[in-house]
Structure formats: C-alpha cells, structure tokens
C-alpha cells in the first residue's frame, strides 16, 4: 500500500498548495481521501483524474469537499468529449443529507453512504470508521490490506475511542492543527502533543502530521509530537510516497 499526501493544510491552502488530502494506492487501485481546495490540481501530479477509482469524504466542511464539484465536471467534460469513465463512487456519511446528495452528479459520480459501524470493501481495501469530535459529524477511517493498515484521524479533538480504533496501525496520519497555546481553545482539533500521545497509546509504527495551520511554524507542532511519541514522526510532505 502506498500513501501520498496531496495537500497538508487546514482551513484553506497556502499559495500553490492544497488542503489536507491523501491518495492511497494498492495494486493499481487509486482512492482519494478528502477533496478540498486545491486538491484537484495537486492530485493530477500523481494520477490522471479519470484513473481515480474511489473517493472517501470524512465530513462536509469546505476544506474537505471544495473540489468535489470540479471533479464531477472533469468526468462530465470527458463524457461530452466521447471519453466516458465508469461512474465514480464517492463515499460519505449521510448525516448531512443535503451535502450527501451533492456527491451524486449526472451519472458521473454516485454518493455511497457510510456509517461508523460499517466494515466495507473499497477496491482492495477493508475500510472501517470511527466518529470523531468535531463541530460537524466527521469520520476517521482505517484502510487495511494484507494485514497492514493506515489510519487517518480526519478532523478531531482528543477522543479516547481513537486509541482503540488506531491500535497497532502501521501508519497514523493525524491532524495537528493547533499550537500548544491554543489547546482547549479551538474545538474540533488537536495539538502536536495530542497527536503524539495518540500514536504512542495506539502503538503506531509511524506518525505523519497533517491539517497544519497556516500561521506560525509547524515545526513547533512536530517537536511537541516527538516529545511524546518516540517512533518516527514527521510533517506530511506533499508528493512523498509512504510505503505501508
């Protein structure tokens, strides 16, 4: 399994960047996790849009869905050009009915509802979910293939249940949107020390931090995570291939 960061920012992207998103690949199957601002331009550096096989959306904040409409139009344009692609499944929860309905568009994409209790197959992956603590309903997710796994926290503040959910994961991709001085002051997000704590308690092999703030120096967030987690930890690097 290969994991490629497509974007790393929270809220909105820096110039020429993209919000937090990851491309997960195995045996030629390409799954995009979240599709916020700048993601559609970035992901084309790694896979043609028509080669995407599935998309999974953690929640419906703009920095995770802003480019869904453009993705749908890319497939519609190819259809008009006589180059149709198979209908693209976009997995997302249906707790927000209005936004869930928007995942389906003109027989080019189809929204498929996911629930916290689901264990589903997406291509070669077994995918499970866990509700996070965020101002809107949001799902963390774990992709497993051949006994190896990557867990993505999505957007969340500290939640004890994530420790069990991520237990033994090979790669933990954790949000780390807060500096320590903002811990407890911004709902729905974690600081570096909490991401490190999650990786340590879950027994993760490797920690990658994402959904980074646009102000300050994220290296401080990484230092806080490393102060708790003794394993390999780093800030997500766009385009880097993480082998799991």
C-alpha atoms as a printed R data frame, in Angstrom:
    type eleno elety resid chain resno       x      y       z
1   ATOM     1    CA   UNK     A     1   0.000  0.000   0.000
2   ATOM     2    CA   UNK     A     2   1.272  3.467  -0.920
3   ATOM     3    CA   UNK     A     3   0.079  6.687   0.699
4   ATOM     4    CA   UNK     A     4   0.789 10.042  -0.967
5   ATOM     5    CA   UNK     A     5  -0.083 13.387   0.668
6   ATOM     6    CA   UNK     A     6  -1.910 15.538  -1.878
7   ATOM     7    CA   UNK     A     7  -2.382 18.505   0.472
8   ATOM     8    CA   UNK     A     8  -1.450 19.232   4.074
9   ATOM     9    CA   UNK     A     9  -3.169 22.466   5.126
10  ATOM    10    CA   UNK     A    10  -6.204 23.061   7.310
11  ATOM    11    CA   UNK     A    11  -8.867 25.662   6.541
12  ATOM    12    CA   UNK     A    12  -7.510 26.850   3.210
13  ATOM    13    CA   UNK     A    13  -4.334 26.191   1.217
14  ATOM    14    CA   UNK     A    14  -1.180 28.242   1.037
15  ATOM    15    CA   UNK     A    15  -0.213 29.533  -2.418
16  ATOM    16    CA   UNK     A    16   0.168 26.611  -4.828
17  ATOM    17    CA   UNK     A    17  -0.889 24.199  -2.084
18  ATOM    18    CA   UNK     A    18  -3.953 22.178  -1.133
19  ATOM    19    CA   UNK     A    19  -5.918 21.347   1.968
20  ATOM    20    CA   UNK     A    20  -5.402 18.034   3.741
21  ATOM    21    CA   UNK     A    21  -5.923 15.111   1.373
22  ATOM    22    CA   UNK     A    22  -4.281 11.749   0.687
23  ATOM    23    CA   UNK     A    23  -4.057  9.363  -2.243
24  ATOM    24    CA   UNK     A    24  -3.997  5.702  -1.200
25  ATOM    25    CA   UNK     A    25  -2.909  3.150  -3.789
26  ATOM    26    CA   UNK     A    26  -2.618 -0.626  -3.986
27  ATOM    27    CA   UNK     A    27  -2.494 -2.991  -6.963
28  ATOM    28    CA   UNK     A    28  -3.367 -0.193  -9.383
29  ATOM    29    CA   UNK     A    29  -6.414  0.981  -7.406
30  ATOM    30    CA   UNK     A    30  -6.432  4.702  -6.544
31  ATOM    31    CA   UNK     A    31  -8.536  6.051  -3.670
32  ATOM    32    CA   UNK     A    32  -8.605  9.753  -2.799
33  ATOM    33    CA   UNK     A    33  -9.346 10.706   0.802
34  ATOM    34    CA   UNK     A    34 -10.990 14.140   1.001
35  ATOM    35    CA   UNK     A    35 -11.195 16.620  -1.866
36  ATOM    36    CA   UNK     A    36 -10.889 20.163  -0.575
37  ATOM    37    CA   UNK     A    37  -9.456 23.352  -2.000
38  ATOM    38    CA   UNK     A    38  -6.516 22.842  -4.371
39  ATOM    39    CA   UNK     A    39  -6.734 19.048  -4.221
40  ATOM    40    CA   UNK     A    40  -7.909 18.536  -7.790
41  ATOM    41    CA   UNK     A    41  -4.913 20.393  -9.222
42  ATOM    42    CA   UNK     A    42  -2.466 18.647  -6.897
43  ATOM    43    CA   UNK     A    43  -3.667 15.079  -7.315
44  ATOM    44    CA   UNK     A    44  -3.073 15.239 -11.074
45  ATOM    45    CA   UNK     A    45   0.660 15.232 -10.345
46  ATOM    46    CA   UNK     A    46   0.262 11.598  -9.263
47  ATOM    47    CA   UNK     A    47  -2.689 10.146 -11.158
48  ATOM    48    CA   UNK     A    48  -4.919 11.301 -14.055
49  ATOM    49    CA   UNK     A    49  -8.355 12.257 -12.792
50  ATOM    50    CA   UNK     A    50 -10.021  9.590 -14.925
51  ATOM    51    CA   UNK     A    51  -7.885  6.947 -13.175
52  ATOM    52    CA   UNK     A    52  -9.339  7.688  -9.751
53  ATOM    53    CA   UNK     A    53 -11.323  4.639  -8.648
54  ATOM    54    CA   UNK     A    54 -12.958  5.955  -5.459
55  ATOM    55    CA   UNK     A    55 -13.160  8.984  -3.180
56  ATOM    56    CA   UNK     A    56 -13.864  8.939   0.562
57  ATOM    57    CA   UNK     A    57 -15.029 12.099   2.328
58  ATOM    58    CA   UNK     A    58 -14.563 12.443   6.080
59  ATOM    59    CA   UNK     A    59 -17.012 15.345   6.510
60  ATOM    60    CA   UNK     A    60 -18.554 18.260   4.660
61  ATOM    61    CA   UNK     A    61 -16.525 21.273   5.726
62  ATOM    62    CA   UNK     A    62 -15.331 23.230   2.681
63  ATOM    63    CA   UNK     A    63 -11.661 22.360   3.161
64  ATOM    64    CA   UNK     A    64 -12.606 18.706   2.612
65  ATOM    65    CA   UNK     A    65 -15.160 18.973  -0.226
66  ATOM    66    CA   UNK     A    66 -14.478 22.234  -2.101
67  ATOM    67    CA   UNK     A    67 -13.160 20.486  -5.230
68  ATOM    68    CA   UNK     A    68 -15.847 17.790  -5.471
69  ATOM    69    CA   UNK     A    69 -17.827 19.844  -7.992
70  ATOM    70    CA   UNK     A    70 -14.775 20.346 -10.195
71  ATOM    71    CA   UNK     A    71 -14.001 16.619 -10.014
72  ATOM    72    CA   UNK     A    72 -17.532 15.869 -11.181
73  ATOM    73    CA   UNK     A    73 -17.196 18.350 -14.050
74  ATOM    74    CA   UNK     A    74 -13.922 16.765 -15.149
75  ATOM    75    CA   UNK     A    75 -15.728 13.499 -15.730
76  ATOM    76    CA   UNK     A    76 -18.710 15.189 -17.358
77  ATOM    77    CA   UNK     A    77 -16.430 17.022 -19.810
78  ATOM    78    CA   UNK     A    78 -14.703 13.762 -20.746
79  ATOM    79    CA   UNK     A    79 -18.135 12.226 -21.300
80  ATOM    80    CA   UNK     A    80 -19.057 15.037 -23.706
81  ATOM    81    CA   UNK     A    81 -15.733 14.507 -25.487
82  ATOM    82    CA   UNK     A    82 -16.626 10.875 -26.074
83  ATOM    83    CA   UNK     A    83 -14.279  9.544 -23.394
84  ATOM    84    CA   UNK     A    84 -16.659  8.349 -20.683
85  ATOM    85    CA   UNK     A    85 -15.339  6.868 -17.460
86  ATOM    86    CA   UNK     A    86 -17.057  4.394 -15.143
87  ATOM    87    CA   UNK     A    87 -19.281  6.013 -12.538
88  ATOM    88    CA   UNK     A    88 -17.019  7.185  -9.700
89  ATOM    89    CA   UNK     A    89 -18.169  6.179  -6.199
90  ATOM    90    CA   UNK     A    90 -17.818  8.907  -3.598
91  ATOM    91    CA   UNK     A    91 -18.225  7.582  -0.061
92  ATOM    92    CA   UNK     A    92 -19.526  9.961   2.589
93  ATOM    93    CA   UNK     A    93 -21.843  9.886   5.590
94  ATOM    94    CA   UNK     A    94 -25.493 10.797   5.175
95  ATOM    95    CA   UNK     A    95 -25.915 12.611   8.495
96  ATOM    96    CA   UNK     A    96 -25.905 15.778   6.366
97  ATOM    97    CA   UNK     A    97 -28.494 14.850   3.773
98  ATOM    98    CA   UNK     A    98 -28.120 17.995   1.655
99  ATOM    99    CA   UNK     A    99 -24.380 17.629   1.164
100 ATOM   100    CA   UNK     A   100 -24.559 13.864   0.771
101 ATOM   101    CA   UNK     A   101 -26.941 14.264  -2.172
102 ATOM   102    CA   UNK     A   102 -24.381 16.504  -3.897
103 ATOM   103    CA   UNK     A   103 -21.951 13.582  -4.114
104 ATOM   104    CA   UNK     A   104 -24.056 12.171  -6.969
105 ATOM   105    CA   UNK     A   105 -23.965 14.084 -10.248
106 ATOM   106    CA   UNK     A   106 -25.366 13.327 -13.722
107 ATOM   107    CA   UNK     A   107 -24.416  9.631 -13.714
108 ATOM   108    CA   UNK     A   108 -20.743 10.600 -13.430
109 ATOM   109    CA   UNK     A   109 -20.402 10.173  -9.673
110 ATOM   110    CA   UNK     A   110 -22.571  8.390  -7.139
111 ATOM   111    CA   UNK     A   111 -22.712  9.024  -3.420
112 ATOM   112    CA   UNK     A   112 -22.476  5.912  -1.250
113 ATOM   113    CA   UNK     A   113 -23.449  6.311   2.399
114 ATOM   114    CA   UNK     A   114 -21.025  5.185   5.099
115 ATOM   115    CA   UNK     A   115 -21.715  4.660   8.781
116 ATOM   116    CA   UNK     A   116 -19.453  4.476  11.809
117 ATOM   117    CA   UNK     A   117 -20.274  0.775  12.256
118 ATOM   118    CA   UNK     A   118 -19.506 -0.172   8.651
119 ATOM   119    CA   UNK     A   119 -16.782 -2.539   7.523
120 ATOM   120    CA   UNK     A   120 -16.675 -2.109   3.767
121 ATOM   121    CA   UNK     A   121 -14.534 -3.095   0.812
122 ATOM   122    CA   UNK     A   122 -13.260 -0.289  -1.402
123 ATOM   123    CA   UNK     A   123 -11.206 -1.913  -4.119
124 ATOM   124    CA   UNK     A   124  -8.531 -3.996  -2.360
125 ATOM   125    CA   UNK     A   125  -9.005 -2.202   0.953
126 ATOM   126    CA   UNK     A   126 -11.046 -3.115   4.001
127 ATOM   127    CA   UNK     A   127 -12.185  0.216   5.404
128 ATOM   128    CA   UNK     A   128 -13.559  0.904   8.881
129 ATOM   129    CA   UNK     A   129 -14.691  4.133  10.501
130 ATOM   130    CA   UNK     A   130 -14.851  5.937  13.845
131 ATOM   131    CA   UNK     A   131 -16.781  9.086  14.728
132 ATOM   132    CA   UNK     A   132 -14.521 11.943  15.762
133 ATOM   133    CA   UNK     A   133 -15.166 15.005  17.917
134 ATOM   134    CA   UNK     A   134 -15.682 17.932  15.579
135 ATOM   135    CA   UNK     A   135 -18.279 20.718  15.188
136 ATOM   136    CA   UNK     A   136 -19.926 18.651  12.438
137 ATOM   137    CA   UNK     A   137 -20.267 14.875  12.094
138 ATOM   138    CA   UNK     A   138 -16.925 13.516  10.926
139 ATOM   139    CA   UNK     A   139 -15.449 10.055  10.459
140 ATOM   140    CA   UNK     A   140 -11.894  8.864  10.976
141 ATOM   141    CA   UNK     A   141 -11.023  5.901   8.761
142 ATOM   142    CA   UNK     A   142  -8.671  2.940   8.629
143 ATOM   143    CA   UNK     A   143  -7.555  1.269   5.397
144 ATOM   144    CA   UNK     A   144  -6.286 -2.301   5.764
145 ATOM   145    CA   UNK     A   145  -4.793 -4.615   3.162
146 ATOM   146    CA   UNK     A   146  -2.734 -7.766   3.654
147 ATOM   147    CA   UNK     A   147  -2.688 -7.237   7.409
148 ATOM   148    CA   UNK     A   148  -1.186 -3.739   7.203
149 ATOM   149    CA   UNK     A   149  -3.086 -0.539   7.887
150 ATOM   150    CA   UNK     A   150  -3.104  3.226   7.656
151 ATOM   151    CA   UNK     A   151  -5.362  5.211   9.987
152 ATOM   152    CA   UNK     A   152  -6.460  8.765   9.225
153 ATOM   153    CA   UNK     A   153  -7.956 10.713  12.123
154 ATOM   154    CA   UNK     A   154  -9.651 13.297   9.891
155 ATOM   155    CA   UNK     A   155 -10.586 16.421  11.887
156 ATOM   156    CA   UNK     A   156 -10.951 15.834  15.611
157 ATOM   157    CA   UNK     A   157 -10.096 16.945  19.085
158 ATOM   158    CA   UNK     A   158  -8.820 14.330  21.523
159 ATOM   159    CA   UNK     A   159 -11.089 11.276  21.731
160 ATOM   160    CA   UNK     A   160 -10.194  8.185  23.783
161 ATOM   161    CA   UNK     A   161 -12.013  5.937  21.311
162 ATOM   162    CA   UNK     A   162  -9.457  6.810  18.636
163 ATOM   163    CA   UNK     A   163  -6.806  4.945  20.644
164 ATOM   164    CA   UNK     A   164  -8.673  1.668  20.246
165 ATOM   165    CA   UNK     A   165  -9.584  2.465  16.648
166 ATOM   166    CA   UNK     A   166  -5.972  3.106  15.634
167 ATOM   167    CA   UNK     A   167  -4.499  0.309  17.760
168 ATOM   168    CA   UNK     A   168  -1.494 -1.318  16.109
169 ATOM   169    CA   UNK     A   169  -1.729  0.711  12.907
170 ATOM   170    CA   UNK     A   170   1.374  0.837  10.756
171 ATOM   171    CA   UNK     A   171   0.892  4.468   9.737
172 ATOM   172    CA   UNK     A   172  -1.107  7.022  11.722
173 ATOM   173    CA   UNK     A   173  -1.983 10.172   9.796
174 ATOM   174    CA   UNK     A   174  -3.152 12.578  12.453
175 ATOM   175    CA   UNK     A   175  -4.483 16.054  12.278
176 ATOM   176    CA   UNK     A   176  -2.395 18.533  14.291
177 ATOM   177    CA   UNK     A   177  -3.942 21.918  13.668
178 ATOM   178    CA   UNK     A   178  -3.152 23.586  16.988
179 ATOM   179    CA   UNK     A   179  -0.135 25.016  18.701
180 ATOM   180    CA   UNK     A   180   0.052 24.136  22.377
181 ATOM   181    CA   UNK     A   181  -1.073 27.598  23.488
182 ATOM   182    CA   UNK     A   182  -4.334 27.057  21.601
183 ATOM   183    CA   UNK     A   183  -5.040 23.646  23.112
184 ATOM   184    CA   UNK     A   184  -8.568 23.572  24.502
185 ATOM   185    CA   UNK     A   185  -9.419 26.932  22.931
186 ATOM   186    CA   UNK     A   186 -10.355 25.751  19.427
187 ATOM   187    CA   UNK     A   187 -12.993 23.000  19.249
188 ATOM   188    CA   UNK     A   188 -12.569 20.046  16.958
189 ATOM   189    CA   UNK     A   189  -8.791 19.943  16.582
190 ATOM   190    CA   UNK     A   190  -5.669 18.539  18.256
191 ATOM   191    CA   UNK     A   191  -2.236 19.873  19.110
192 ATOM   192    CA   UNK     A   192   1.020 18.102  18.319
193 ATOM   193    CA   UNK     A   193   1.352 16.681  21.826
194 ATOM   194    CA   UNK     A   194  -2.061 15.024  21.490
195 ATOM   195    CA   UNK     A   195  -1.197 13.538  18.096
196 ATOM   196    CA   UNK     A   196   1.980 12.163  19.648
197 ATOM   197    CA   UNK     A   197   0.014 10.773  22.578
198 ATOM   198    CA   UNK     A   198  -2.424  9.068  20.211
199 ATOM   199    CA   UNK     A   199   0.415  7.479  18.244
200 ATOM   200    CA   UNK     A   200   2.084  6.284  21.452
201 ATOM   201    CA   UNK     A   201  -1.034  4.807  23.072
202 ATOM   202    CA   UNK     A   202  -2.153  3.194  19.803
203 ATOM   203    CA   UNK     A   203   1.260  1.613  19.273
204 ATOM   204    CA   UNK     A   204   1.596  3.120  15.802
205 ATOM   205    CA   UNK     A   205   4.770  2.440  13.869
206 ATOM   206    CA   UNK     A   206   4.907  5.853  12.231
207 ATOM   207    CA   UNK     A   207   3.200  9.220  12.730
208 ATOM   208    CA   UNK     A   208   2.547 11.755   9.973
209 ATOM   209    CA   UNK     A   209   1.016 15.122  10.889
210 ATOM   210    CA   UNK     A   210  -1.421 16.924   8.611
211 ATOM   211    CA   UNK     A   211  -4.177 19.585   8.555
212 ATOM   212    CA   UNK     A   212  -1.477 22.035   9.576
213 ATOM   213    CA   UNK     A   213  -2.082 25.690  10.496
214 ATOM   214    CA   UNK     A   214  -1.113 28.407   8.057
215 ATOM   215    CA   UNK     A   215   0.314 30.691  10.746
216 ATOM   216    CA   UNK     A   216   3.412 30.184  12.831
217 ATOM   217    CA   UNK     A   217   5.968 27.416  12.328
218 ATOM   218    CA   UNK     A   218   4.512 23.881  12.135
219 ATOM   219    CA   UNK     A   219   7.947 22.553  13.127
220 ATOM   220    CA   UNK     A   220   6.923 23.505  16.670
221 ATOM   221    CA   UNK     A   221   3.929 21.174  16.381
222 ATOM   222    CA   UNK     A   222   6.190 18.367  15.219
223 ATOM   223    CA   UNK     A   223   8.561 18.969  18.133
224 ATOM   224    CA   UNK     A   224   5.663 18.638  20.584
225 ATOM   225    CA   UNK     A   225   4.583 15.362  18.962
226 ATOM   226    CA   UNK     A   226   8.134 13.996  19.128
227 ATOM   227    CA   UNK     A   227   8.278 14.923  22.788
228 ATOM   228    CA   UNK     A   228   5.599 12.293  23.430
229 ATOM   229    CA   UNK     A   229   5.994  9.736  20.637
230 ATOM   230    CA   UNK     A   230   9.382  8.037  20.390
231 ATOM   231    CA   UNK     A   231   8.772  6.492  16.977
232 ATOM   232    CA   UNK     A   232   9.257  8.005  13.550
233 ATOM   233    CA   UNK     A   233   7.245 11.234  13.296
234 ATOM   234    CA   UNK     A   234   7.202 13.919  10.624
235 ATOM   235    CA   UNK     A   235   5.108 16.599   8.998
236 ATOM   236    CA   UNK     A   236   3.319 15.311   5.913
237 ATOM   237    CA   UNK     A   237   5.257 16.095   2.725
238 ATOM   238    CA   UNK     A   238   3.226 16.631  -0.427
239 ATOM   239    CA   UNK     A   239   4.173 14.063  -3.039
240 ATOM   240    CA   UNK     A   240   6.220 11.863  -0.726
241 ATOM   241    CA   UNK     A   241   5.382  8.166  -1.006
242 ATOM   242    CA   UNK     A   242   4.829  6.428   2.331
243 ATOM   243    CA   UNK     A   243   5.055  2.670   1.942
244 ATOM   244    CA   UNK     A   244   2.859  0.688   4.310
